[in-house]
Amino acid sequence: MKIHGSPGSKGYFRLLTAISMACMVFCRSAQAYDFGDGYDLGNFHFSGYSNIELEFPHHGNDALSLDELSLFAAGKFNRYFNPFLEVEVTKAAAWEGGRGLQFDQSHLELEWLYNDFEFTENDTLRIGKMLTPVGEWNRIHAEPLVWTTIRPVSTYYSFSEFTSGLSYRRQSASTPGLNWEIYTQPGGELLRKPDGLQKNYHDVVGVNVDYSLNLSEKFGISGQYAKVDETGEEQRLLSIDGQFPWKQLKLEFQATAANISGGRPSMRAHDNEWGGYLQLVHNFYGHWNVVGRAEYFQAREYQESNRNALIGLVYRPSPAVAYKFQYLSNHGAKLDMASGFYGSIALLF
């Protein structure tokens, strides 16, 4: 669903931005409110996040944008009626060097729309549109919860980020922290992403197994089969990811490998698409953290691989607020990334 910068949509986005800012001011002034807590209204819990991003690429125009403005609504009624919704405006307002303030890149996206049926404490059936459990980053990619302004290619490029259909998740009763999930999307995606962004998929089937000792120590393995709308290709993907803390350090990684067949092989440079990233975060003083990341990725469309590295600072005065300033060095295939300095202010509300 793409919304162009018509006068009507400009007013819409200004109104939505004003409402969001007013909500944050109201919540901030509320006596018992802390950022990230959201707001309870009856059986519903409302929350969201926003992200203001600065870009200073070596080649291209400097830019400032309200890159993400997201709203969550979660309902808890009984075992069989537990709806969840997330809608997001991307590039709600943007200023670009040489062009000034603009609204022509704005998109309204549906991230989640589902209901959970909790048959037992350990068994949940989910019906609707949801993010696929291929790696931890794809499930919790909200800017205040991740360490870098630039998302690693390995966390989204080779698979369907969304699925519209059924998901069944089981938590092991005998081994706490062990979970497995299977999901399927017969047909196409519900309210698919705007044209020009990532690939769109249909007939998606996947499985995920993950093991969590606590909130910061996790390991997962995923498999996914999907067909690509734009090319008619079929692909089979395997992914592993993990997070492991050690003293003041935190290690994060994800690696993916996809085999592609069908479609028009002559249009591909490779029948195997693969890569991964390794990221280290070090808490060195109070709320200050230094982050470093290296990534290698070989995309199907490009003969040349992508190699990128990032280093930067993250200041987190609370879990709900993150200030980031980082430098990205990108080589080889661009994959929508450019070398330069990037900064952002991310807030859960």
Contacts in CASP RR format, 6 or more apart in sequence:
PFRMAT RR
TARGET T0000
AUTHOR 0000-0000-0000
METHOD contacts of the structure
MODEL  1
MKIHGSPGSKGYFRLLTAISMACMVFCRSAQAYDFGDGYDLGNFHFSGYS
NIELEFPHHGNDALSLDELSLFAAGKFNRYFNPFLEVEVTKAAAWEGGRG
LQFDQSHLELEWLYNDFEFTENDTLRIGKMLTPVGEWNRIHAEPLVWTTI
RPVSTYYSFSEFTSGLSYRRQSASTPGLNWEIYTQPGGELLRKPDGLQKN
YHDVVGVNVDYSLNLSEKFGISGQYAKVDETGEEQRLLSIDGQFPWKQLK
LEFQATAANISGGRPSMRAHDNEWGGYLQLVHNFYGHWNVVGRAEYFQAR
EYQESNRNALIGLVYRPSPAVAYKFQYLSNHGAKLDMASGFYGSIALLF
1 107 0 8 1.000
1 108 0 8 1.000
1 109 0 8 1.000
1 110 0 8 1.000
1 191 0 8 1.000
1 194 0 8 1.000
2 107 0 8 1.000
2 194 0 8 1.000
2 195 0 8 1.000
3 9 0 8 1.000
3 12 0 8 1.000
3 106 0 8 1.000
3 107 0 8 1.000
3 108 0 8 1.000
4 104 0 8 1.000
4 106 0 8 1.000
5 102 0 8 1.000
5 103 0 8 1.000
5 104 0 8 1.000
5 106 0 8 1.000
9 103 0 8 1.000
9 106 0 8 1.000
10 103 0 8 1.000
13 89 0 8 1.000
13 92 0 8 1.000
13 93 0 8 1.000
13 103 0 8 1.000
13 106 0 8 1.000
14 93 0 8 1.000
16 69 0 8 1.000
16 89 0 8 1.000
16 92 0 8 1.000
17 66 0 8 1.000
17 69 0 8 1.000
17 92 0 8 1.000
17 93 0 8 1.000
20 50 0 8 1.000
20 69 0 8 1.000
20 71 0 8 1.000
20 349 0 8 1.000
23 39 0 8 1.000
23 349 0 8 1.000
24 50 0 8 1.000
24 347 0 8 1.000
24 349 0 8 1.000
27 33 0 8 1.000
27 35 0 8 1.000
27 38 0 8 1.000
27 39 0 8 1.000
27 349 0 8 1.000
28 35 0 8 1.000
33 39 0 8 1.000
34 318 0 8 1.000
34 320 0 8 1.000
35 318 0 8 1.000
35 320 0 8 1.000
35 321 0 8 1.000
35 347 0 8 1.000
35 348 0 8 1.000
35 349 0 8 1.000
36 47 0 8 1.000
36 319 0 8 1.000
36 320 0 8 1.000
36 348 0 8 1.000
36 349 0 8 1.000
37 47 0 8 1.000
38 45 0 8 1.000
38 46 0 8 1.000
38 47 0 8 1.000
38 48 0 8 1.000
38 349 0 8 1.000
39 45 0 8 1.000
39 46 0 8 1.000
39 47 0 8 1.000
40 46 0 8 1.000
43 75 0 8 1.000
43 76 0 8 1.000
43 77 0 8 1.000
44 73 0 8 1.000
44 74 0 8 1.000
44 75 0 8 1.000
45 72 0 8 1.000
45 73 0 8 1.000
45 74 0 8 1.000
45 75 0 8 1.000
45 76 0 8 1.000
46 71 0 8 1.000
46 72 0 8 1.000
46 73 0 8 1.000
47 71 0 8 1.000
47 72 0 8 1.000
47 74 0 8 1.000
47 348 0 8 1.000
47 349 0 8 1.000
48 70 0 8 1.000
48 71 0 8 1.000
48 72 0 8 1.000
48 142 0 8 1.000
48 348 0 8 1.000
48 349 0 8 1.000
49 68 0 8 1.000
49 70 0 8 1.000
49 142 0 8 1.000
49 143 0 8 1.000
49 144 0 8 1.000
49 346 0 8 1.000
49 347 0 8 1.000
49 348 0 8 1.000
49 349 0 8 1.000
50 66 0 8 1.000
50 68 0 8 1.000
50 69 0 8 1.000
50 70 0 8 1.000
50 346 0 8 1.000
50 347 0 8 1.000
50 349 0 8 1.000
51 66 0 8 1.000
51 67 0 8 1.000
51 68 0 8 1.000
51 69 0 8 1.000
51 143 0 8 1.000
51 144 0 8 1.000
51 344 0 8 1.000
51 345 0 8 1.000
51 346 0 8 1.000
51 347 0 8 1.000
52 64 0 8 1.000
52 65 0 8 1.000
52 66 0 8 1.000
52 67 0 8 1.000
52 344 0 8 1.000
52 345 0 8 1.000
52 346 0 8 1.000
53 63 0 8 1.000
53 64 0 8 1.000
53 65 0 8 1.000
53 67 0 8 1.000
53 149 0 8 1.000
53 342 0 8 1.000
53 343 0 8 1.000
53 344 0 8 1.000
54 62 0 8 1.000
54 63 0 8 1.000
54 64 0 8 1.000
54 341 0 8 1.000
54 342 0 8 1.000
54 343 0 8 1.000
54 344 0 8 1.000
55 62 0 8 1.000
55 63 0 8 1.000
55 64 0 8 1.000
55 65 0 8 1.000
55 341 0 8 1.000
55 342 0 8 1.000
55 343 0 8 1.000
56 62 0 8 1.000
56 340 0 8 1.000
56 341 0 8 1.000
56 342 0 8 1.000
57 338 0 8 1.000
57 339 0 8 1.000
57 340 0 8 1.000
58 338 0 8 1.000
58 339 0 8 1.000
58 340 0 8 1.000
59 338 0 8 1.000
59 339 0 8 1.000
60 338 0 8 1.000
61 96 0 8 1.000
61 97 0 8 1.000
61 98 0 8 1.000
61 99 0 8 1.000
62 96 0 8 1.000
62 97 0 8 1.000
63 94 0 8 1.000
63 95 0 8 1.000
63 96 0 8 1.000
63 97 0 8 1.000
64 94 0 8 1.000
64 95 0 8 1.000
65 91 0 8 1.000
65 92 0 8 1.000
65 93 0 8 1.000
65 94 0 8 1.000
65 95 0 8 1.000
66 91 0 8 1.000
66 92 0 8 1.000
66 93 0 8 1.000
66 94 0 8 1.000
67 90 0 8 1.000
67 91 0 8 1.000
67 143 0 8 1.000
67 344 0 8 1.000
68 88 0 8 1.000
68 89 0 8 1.000
68 90 0 8 1.000
68 142 0 8 1.000
68 143 0 8 1.000
69 88 0 8 1.000
69 89 0 8 1.000
69 92 0 8 1.000
70 86 0 8 1.000
70 87 0 8 1.000
70 88 0 8 1.000
70 89 0 8 1.000
70 111 0 8 1.000
70 142 0 8 1.000
71 86 0 8 1.000
71 87 0 8 1.000
71 88 0 8 1.000
72 84 0 8 1.000
72 85 0 8 1.000
72 86 0 8 1.000
72 112 0 8 1.000
73 83 0 8 1.000
73 84 0 8 1.000
73 85 0 8 1.000
73 86 0 8 1.000
74 82 0 8 1.000
74 83 0 8 1.000
74 84 0 8 1.000
74 85 0 8 1.000
75 82 0 8 1.000
75 83 0 8 1.000
75 84 0 8 1.000
76 82 0 8 1.000
79 117 0 8 1.000
79 118 0 8 1.000
79 119 0 8 1.000
80 117 0 8 1.000
80 118 0 8 1.000
81 115 0 8 1.000
82 115 0 8 1.000
82 116 0 8 1.000
82 117 0 8 1.000
82 118 0 8 1.000
83 114 0 8 1.000
83 115 0 8 1.000
84 112 0 8 1.000
84 113 0 8 1.000
84 114 0 8 1.000
84 115 0 8 1.000
84 116 0 8 1.000
85 112 0 8 1.000
85 113 0 8 1.000
86 110 0 8 1.000
86 111 0 8 1.000
86 112 0 8 1.000
86 113 0 8 1.000
87 108 0 8 1.000
87 109 0 8 1.000
87 110 0 8 1.000
87 111 0 8 1.000
88 108 0 8 1.000
88 109 0 8 1.000
88 110 0 8 1.000
88 111 0 8 1.000
89 106 0 8 1.000
89 107 0 8 1.000
89 108 0 8 1.000
89 109 0 8 1.000
90 105 0 8 1.000
90 106 0 8 1.000
90 107 0 8 1.000
90 109 0 8 1.000
91 105 0 8 1.000
91 106 0 8 1.000
91 107 0 8 1.000
92 103 0 8 1.000
92 106 0 8 1.000
93 101 0 8 1.000
93 103 0 8 1.000
93 106 0 8 1.000
94 101 0 8 1.000
94 102 0 8 1.000
94 103 0 8 1.000
94 105 0 8 1.000
95 101 0 8 1.000
95 102 0 8 1.000
96 102 0 8 1.000
107 194 0 8 1.000
107 197 0 8 1.000
109 191 0 8 1.000
109 193 0 8 1.000
109 194 0 8 1.000
110 129 0 8 1.000
110 190 0 8 1.000
110 191 0 8 1.000
111 129 0 8 1.000
111 131 0 8 1.000
111 162 0 8 1.000
112 129 0 8 1.000
112 130 0 8 1.000
112 131 0 8 1.000
113 128 0 8 1.000
113 129 0 8 1.000
113 190 0 8 1.000
113 191 0 8 1.000
114 126 0 8 1.000
114 127 0 8 1.000
114 128 0 8 1.000
114 129 0 8 1.000
114 130 0 8 1.000
115 126 0 8 1.000
115 127 0 8 1.000
115 128 0 8 1.000
116 124 0 8 1.000
116 125 0 8 1.000
116 126 0 8 1.000
117 124 0 8 1.000
117 125 0 8 1.000
117 126 0 8 1.000
117 127 0 8 1.000
118 124 0 8 1.000
119 125 0 8 1.000
121 171 0 8 1.000
122 170 0 8 1.000
122 171 0 8 1.000
122 172 0 8 1.000
122 173 0 8 1.000
123 168 0 8 1.000
123 169 0 8 1.000
123 170 0 8 1.000
123 171 0 8 1.000
124 168 0 8 1.000
124 169 0 8 1.000
124 170 0 8 1.000
125 166 0 8 1.000
125 167 0 8 1.000
125 168 0 8 1.000
126 166 0 8 1.000
126 167 0 8 1.000
126 168 0 8 1.000
126 169 0 8 1.000
127 165 0 8 1.000
127 166 0 8 1.000
127 167 0 8 1.000
128 164 0 8 1.000
128 165 0 8 1.000
128 166 0 8 1.000
128 190 0 8 1.000
129 162 0 8 1.000
129 163 0 8 1.000
129 164 0 8 1.000
129 165 0 8 1.000
129 189 0 8 1.000
129 190 0 8 1.000
129 191 0 8 1.000
130 162 0 8 1.000
130 163 0 8 1.000
130 164 0 8 1.000
130 167 0 8 1.000
130 183 0 8 1.000
131 138 0 8 1.000
131 139 0 8 1.000
131 141 0 8 1.000
131 161 0 8 1.000
131 162 0 8 1.000
132 138 0 8 1.000
132 159 0 8 1.000
132 160 0 8 1.000
132 161 0 8 1.000
132 162 0 8 1.000
132 163 0 8 1.000
132 183 0 8 1.000
132 204 0 8 1.000
132 206 0 8 1.000
132 208 0 8 1.000
132 222 0 8 1.000
132 224 0 8 1.000
133 139 0 8 1.000
133 181 0 8 1.000
133 183 0 8 1.000
133 208 0 8 1.000
133 210 0 8 1.000
133 222 0 8 1.000
134 159 0 8 1.000
134 161 0 8 1.000
134 208 0 8 1.000
134 222 0 8 1.000
134 223 0 8 1.000
134 224 0 8 1.000
134 237 0 8 1.000
134 239 0 8 1.000
134 256 0 8 1.000
135 155 0 8 1.000
135 208 0 8 1.000
135 220 0 8 1.000
135 222 0 8 1.000
135 239 0 8 1.000
135 241 0 8 1.000
135 254 0 8 1.000
136 218 0 8 1.000
136 220 0 8 1.000
136 241 0 8 1.000
136 242 0 8 1.000
136 243 0 8 1.000
136 252 0 8 1.000
136 254 0 8 1.000
137 146 0 8 1.000
137 151 0 8 1.000
137 152 0 8 1.000
137 155 0 8 1.000
137 156 0 8 1.000
137 241 0 8 1.000
137 254 0 8 1.000
138 155 0 8 1.000
138 156 0 8 1.000
138 161 0 8 1.000
140 146 0 8 1.000
141 151 0 8 1.000
141 155 0 8 1.000
142 346 0 8 1.000
142 348 0 8 1.000
143 149 0 8 1.000
143 322 0 8 1.000
143 344 0 8 1.000
143 346 0 8 1.000
144 319 0 8 1.000
144 320 0 8 1.000
144 321 0 8 1.000
144 322 0 8 1.000
144 346 0 8 1.000
144 347 0 8 1.000
144 348 0 8 1.000
145 348 0 8 1.000
147 252 0 8 1.000
147 279 0 8 1.000
147 281 0 8 1.000
147 289 0 8 1.000
147 291 0 8 1.000
147 314 0 8 1.000
147 324 0 8 1.000
148 279 0 8 1.000
148 291 0 8 1.000
148 293 0 8 1.000
148 310 0 8 1.000
148 324 0 8 1.000
148 326 0 8 1.000
149 324 0 8 1.000
149 326 0 8 1.000
149 342 0 8 1.000
149 343 0 8 1.000
149 344 0 8 1.000
150 310 0 8 1.000
150 326 0 8 1.000
150 328 0 8 1.000
150 337 0 8 1.000
150 342 0 8 1.000
152 254 0 8 1.000
152 276 0 8 1.000
152 277 0 8 1.000
152 279 0 8 1.000
152 293 0 8 1.000
152 295 0 8 1.000
153 275 0 8 1.000
153 277 0 8 1.000
153 295 0 8 1.000
153 297 0 8 1.000
153 299 0 8 1.000
153 306 0 8 1.000
153 308 0 8 1.000
153 335 0 8 1.000
153 337 0 8 1.000
154 254 0 8 1.000
154 255 0 8 1.000
154 256 0 8 1.000
154 275 0 8 1.000
154 276 0 8 1.000
154 277 0 8 1.000
154 295 0 8 1.000
154 297 0 8 1.000
155 254 0 8 1.000
155 277 0 8 1.000
156 198 0 8 1.000
157 198 0 8 1.000
157 256 0 8 1.000
157 273 0 8 1.000
157 297 0 8 1.000
157 299 0 8 1.000
157 335 0 8 1.000
158 235 0 8 1.000
158 237 0 8 1.000
158 256 0 8 1.000
158 257 0 8 1.000
158 258 0 8 1.000
158 273 0 8 1.000
158 274 0 8 1.000
159 224 0 8 1.000
159 226 0 8 1.000
159 235 0 8 1.000
159 237 0 8 1.000
159 239 0 8 1.000
159 256 0 8 1.000
159 258 0 8 1.000
160 185 0 8 1.000
160 189 0 8 1.000
160 199 0 8 1.000
160 201 0 8 1.000
160 204 0 8 1.000
160 224 0 8 1.000
160 226 0 8 1.000
161 198 0 8 1.000
162 189 0 8 1.000
162 193 0 8 1.000
163 183 0 8 1.000
163 184 0 8 1.000
163 185 0 8 1.000
163 189 0 8 1.000
163 204 0 8 1.000
164 185 0 8 1.000
164 188 0 8 1.000
164 189 0 8 1.000
164 190 0 8 1.000
165 183 0 8 1.000
165 184 0 8 1.000
165 185 0 8 1.000
165 186 0 8 1.000
165 190 0 8 1.000
166 183 0 8 1.000
166 184 0 8 1.000
167 181 0 8 1.000
167 182 0 8 1.000
167 183 0 8 1.000
168 181 0 8 1.000
168 182 0 8 1.000
168 183 0 8 1.000
169 179 0 8 1.000
169 180 0 8 1.000
169 181 0 8 1.000
170 179 0 8 1.000
170 180 0 8 1.000
170 181 0 8 1.000
171 177 0 8 1.000
171 178 0 8 1.000
171 179 0 8 1.000
172 178 0 8 1.000
172 179 0 8 1.000
172 180 0 8 1.000
177 211 0 8 1.000
177 212 0 8 1.000
177 213 0 8 1.000
178 209 0 8 1.000
178 210 0 8 1.000
178 211 0 8 1.000
179 209 0 8 1.000
179 210 0 8 1.000
179 211 0 8 1.000
179 212 0 8 1.000
180 207 0 8 1.000
180 208 0 8 1.000
180 209 0 8 1.000
180 210 0 8 1.000
181 207 0 8 1.000
181 208 0 8 1.000
181 209 0 8 1.000
182 206 0 8 1.000
182 207 0 8 1.000
182 208 0 8 1.000
183 204 0 8 1.000
183 205 0 8 1.000
183 206 0 8 1.000
183 207 0 8 1.000
184 204 0 8 1.000
184 205 0 8 1.000
184 206 0 8 1.000
185 201 0 8 1.000
185 202 0 8 1.000
185 203 0 8 1.000
185 204 0 8 1.000
185 205 0 8 1.000
186 203 0 8 1.000
187 202 0 8 1.000
187 203 0 8 1.000
188 200 0 8 1.000
188 201 0 8 1.000
188 202 0 8 1.000
188 203 0 8 1.000
188 229 0 8 1.000
189 200 0 8 1.000
189 201 0 8 1.000
189 202 0 8 1.000
192 200 0 8 1.000
193 200 0 8 1.000
199 228 0 8 1.000
199 229 0 8 1.000
199 230 0 8 1.000
200 228 0 8 1.000
200 229 0 8 1.000
200 230 0 8 1.000
201 226 0 8 1.000
201 227 0 8 1.000
201 228 0 8 1.000
201 229 0 8 1.000
202 226 0 8 1.000
202 227 0 8 1.000
202 229 0 8 1.000
203 225 0 8 1.000
203 226 0 8 1.000
203 227 0 8 1.000
204 224 0 8 1.000
204 225 0 8 1.000
204 226 0 8 1.000
205 224 0 8 1.000
205 225 0 8 1.000
205 226 0 8 1.000
206 222 0 8 1.000
206 223 0 8 1.000
206 224 0 8 1.000
206 225 0 8 1.000
207 222 0 8 1.000
207 223 0 8 1.000
207 224 0 8 1.000
208 220 0 8 1.000
208 221 0 8 1.000
208 222 0 8 1.000
208 223 0 8 1.000
209 220 0 8 1.000
209 221 0 8 1.000
209 222 0 8 1.000
210 218 0 8 1.000
210 219 0 8 1.000
210 220 0 8 1.000
210 221 0 8 1.000
211 218 0 8 1.000
211 219 0 8 1.000
211 220 0 8 1.000
212 218 0 8 1.000
216 243 0 8 1.000
216 245 0 8 1.000
216 250 0 8 1.000
217 243 0 8 1.000
217 244 0 8 1.000
217 245 0 8 1.000
218 241 0 8 1.000
218 242 0 8 1.000
218 243 0 8 1.000
219 240 0 8 1.000
219 241 0 8 1.000
219 242 0 8 1.000
219 243 0 8 1.000
220 240 0 8 1.000
220 241 0 8 1.000
220 242 0 8 1.000
221 238 0 8 1.000
221 239 0 8 1.000
221 240 0 8 1.000
222 237 0 8 1.000
222 238 0 8 1.000
222 239 0 8 1.000
222 240 0 8 1.000
222 241 0 8 1.000
223 236 0 8 1.000
223 237 0 8 1.000
223 238 0 8 1.000
223 239 0 8 1.000
224 236 0 8 1.000
224 237 0 8 1.000
224 239 0 8 1.000
225 234 0 8 1.000
225 235 0 8 1.000
225 236 0 8 1.000
225 237 0 8 1.000
226 234 0 8 1.000
226 235 0 8 1.000
226 237 0 8 1.000
227 233 0 8 1.000
227 234 0 8 1.000
227 235 0 8 1.000
228 234 0 8 1.000
228 235 0 8 1.000
231 263 0 8 1.000
231 264 0 8 1.000
231 267 0 8 1.000
232 262 0 8 1.000
232 263 0 8 1.000
233 260 0 8 1.000
233 261 0 8 1.000
233 262 0 8 1.000
233 263 0 8 1.000
233 268 0 8 1.000
234 260 0 8 1.000
234 261 0 8 1.000
234 262 0 8 1.000
235 258 0 8 1.000
235 259 0 8 1.000
235 260 0 8 1.000
235 261 0 8 1.000
235 273 0 8 1.000
236 258 0 8 1.000
236 259 0 8 1.000
237 256 0 8 1.000
237 257 0 8 1.000
237 258 0 8 1.000
237 259 0 8 1.000
238 256 0 8 1.000
238 257 0 8 1.000
238 258 0 8 1.000
239 254 0 8 1.000
239 255 0 8 1.000
239 256 0 8 1.000
239 257 0 8 1.000
240 254 0 8 1.000
240 255 0 8 1.000
241 252 0 8 1.000
241 253 0 8 1.000
241 254 0 8 1.000
241 255 0 8 1.000
242 251 0 8 1.000
242 252 0 8 1.000
242 253 0 8 1.000
242 254 0 8 1.000
243 250 0 8 1.000
243 251 0 8 1.000
243 252 0 8 1.000
244 250 0 8 1.000
244 251 0 8 1.000
245 251 0 8 1.000
248 282 0 8 1.000
248 283 0 8 1.000
248 284 0 8 1.000
249 280 0 8 1.000
249 281 0 8 1.000
249 282 0 8 1.000
250 280 0 8 1.000
250 281 0 8 1.000
250 282 0 8 1.000
251 278 0 8 1.000
251 279 0 8 1.000
251 280 0 8 1.000
252 278 0 8 1.000
252 279 0 8 1.000
252 280 0 8 1.000
252 281 0 8 1.000
253 276 0 8 1.000
253 277 0 8 1.000
253 278 0 8 1.000
253 279 0 8 1.000
254 276 0 8 1.000
254 277 0 8 1.000
255 274 0 8 1.000
255 275 0 8 1.000
255 276 0 8 1.000
256 273 0 8 1.000
256 274 0 8 1.000
256 275 0 8 1.000
256 276 0 8 1.000
257 272 0 8 1.000
257 273 0 8 1.000
257 274 0 8 1.000
257 275 0 8 1.000
258 272 0 8 1.000
258 273 0 8 1.000
258 274 0 8 1.000
258 300 0 8 1.000
259 271 0 8 1.000
259 272 0 8 1.000
260 268 0 8 1.000
260 270 0 8 1.000
260 271 0 8 1.000
260 272 0 8 1.000
260 273 0 8 1.000
260 300 0 8 1.000
261 271 0 8 1.000
265 271 0 8 1.000
267 301 0 8 1.000
268 300 0 8 1.000
268 301 0 8 1.000
269 299 0 8 1.000
269 300 0 8 1.000
269 301 0 8 1.000
269 302 0 8 1.000
269 303 0 8 1.000
270 298 0 8 1.000
270 299 0 8 1.000
270 300 0 8 1.000
270 303 0 8 1.000
271 300 0 8 1.000
272 298 0 8 1.000
272 300 0 8 1.000
273 298 0 8 1.000
273 299 0 8 1.000
273 300 0 8 1.000
274 297 0 8 1.000
274 298 0 8 1.000
275 295 0 8 1.000
275 296 0 8 1.000
275 297 0 8 1.000
275 298 0 8 1.000
276 295 0 8 1.000
276 296 0 8 1.000
276 297 0 8 1.000
277 293 0 8 1.000
277 294 0 8 1.000
277 295 0 8 1.000
277 296 0 8 1.000
278 293 0 8 1.000
278 294 0 8 1.000
278 295 0 8 1.000
279 291 0 8 1.000
279 292 0 8 1.000
279 293 0 8 1.000
280 291 0 8 1.000
280 292 0 8 1.000
280 293 0 8 1.000
281 289 0 8 1.000
281 290 0 8 1.000
281 291 0 8 1.000
281 292 0 8 1.000
281 314 0 8 1.000
282 289 0 8 1.000
282 290 0 8 1.000
282 291 0 8 1.000
283 289 0 8 1.000
284 290 0 8 1.000
287 315 0 8 1.000
287 316 0 8 1.000
287 317 0 8 1.000
288 313 0 8 1.000
288 314 0 8 1.000
288 315 0 8 1.000
289 313 0 8 1.000
289 314 0 8 1.000
289 315 0 8 1.000
289 316 0 8 1.000
290 311 0 8 1.000
290 312 0 8 1.000
290 313 0 8 1.000
290 314 0 8 1.000
291 310 0 8 1.000
291 311 0 8 1.000
291 312 0 8 1.000
291 313 0 8 1.000
291 314 0 8 1.000
291 326 0 8 1.000
292 309 0 8 1.000
292 310 0 8 1.000
292 311 0 8 1.000
292 312 0 8 1.000
293 309 0 8 1.000
293 310 0 8 1.000
293 311 0 8 1.000
294 308 0 8 1.000
294 309 0 8 1.000
295 306 0 8 1.000
295 307 0 8 1.000
295 308 0 8 1.000
295 309 0 8 1.000
296 305 0 8 1.000
296 306 0 8 1.000
296 307 0 8 1.000
297 305 0 8 1.000
297 306 0 8 1.000
297 333 0 8 1.000
297 335 0 8 1.000
298 305 0 8 1.000
298 306 0 8 1.000
299 305 0 8 1.000
299 306 0 8 1.000
299 333 0 8 1.000
299 335 0 8 1.000
302 333 0 8 1.000
302 335 0 8 1.000
304 332 0 8 1.000
304 333 0 8 1.000
305 332 0 8 1.000
305 333 0 8 1.000
306 330 0 8 1.000
306 331 0 8 1.000
306 332 0 8 1.000
306 333 0 8 1.000
306 334 0 8 1.000
306 335 0 8 1.000
306 337 0 8 1.000
307 330 0 8 1.000
307 331 0 8 1.000
307 332 0 8 1.000
308 328 0 8 1.000
308 329 0 8 1.000
308 330 0 8 1.000
308 331 0 8 1.000
308 337 0 8 1.000
309 328 0 8 1.000
309 329 0 8 1.000
310 326 0 8 1.000
310 327 0 8 1.000
310 328 0 8 1.000
310 329 0 8 1.000
311 326 0 8 1.000
311 327 0 8 1.000
312 324 0 8 1.000
312 325 0 8 1.000
312 326 0 8 1.000
312 327 0 8 1.000
313 324 0 8 1.000
313 325 0 8 1.000
313 326 0 8 1.000
314 322 0 8 1.000
314 323 0 8 1.000
314 324 0 8 1.000
315 322 0 8 1.000
315 323 0 8 1.000
315 324 0 8 1.000
316 322 0 8 1.000
316 323 0 8 1.000
319 348 0 8 1.000
320 347 0 8 1.000
320 348 0 8 1.000
320 349 0 8 1.000
321 346 0 8 1.000
321 347 0 8 1.000
321 348 0 8 1.000
322 344 0 8 1.000
322 345 0 8 1.000
322 346 0 8 1.000
323 344 0 8 1.000
323 345 0 8 1.000
324 342 0 8 1.000
324 343 0 8 1.000
324 344 0 8 1.000
324 345 0 8 1.000
324 346 0 8 1.000
325 341 0 8 1.000
325 342 0 8 1.000
325 343 0 8 1.000
326 341 0 8 1.000
326 342 0 8 1.000
326 343 0 8 1.000
327 340 0 8 1.000
327 341 0 8 1.000
327 342 0 8 1.000
328 337 0 8 1.000
328 338 0 8 1.000
328 339 0 8 1.000
328 340 0 8 1.000
328 342 0 8 1.000
329 339 0 8 1.000
329 340 0 8 1.000
330 337 0 8 1.000
330 338 0 8 1.000
330 339 0 8 1.000
END
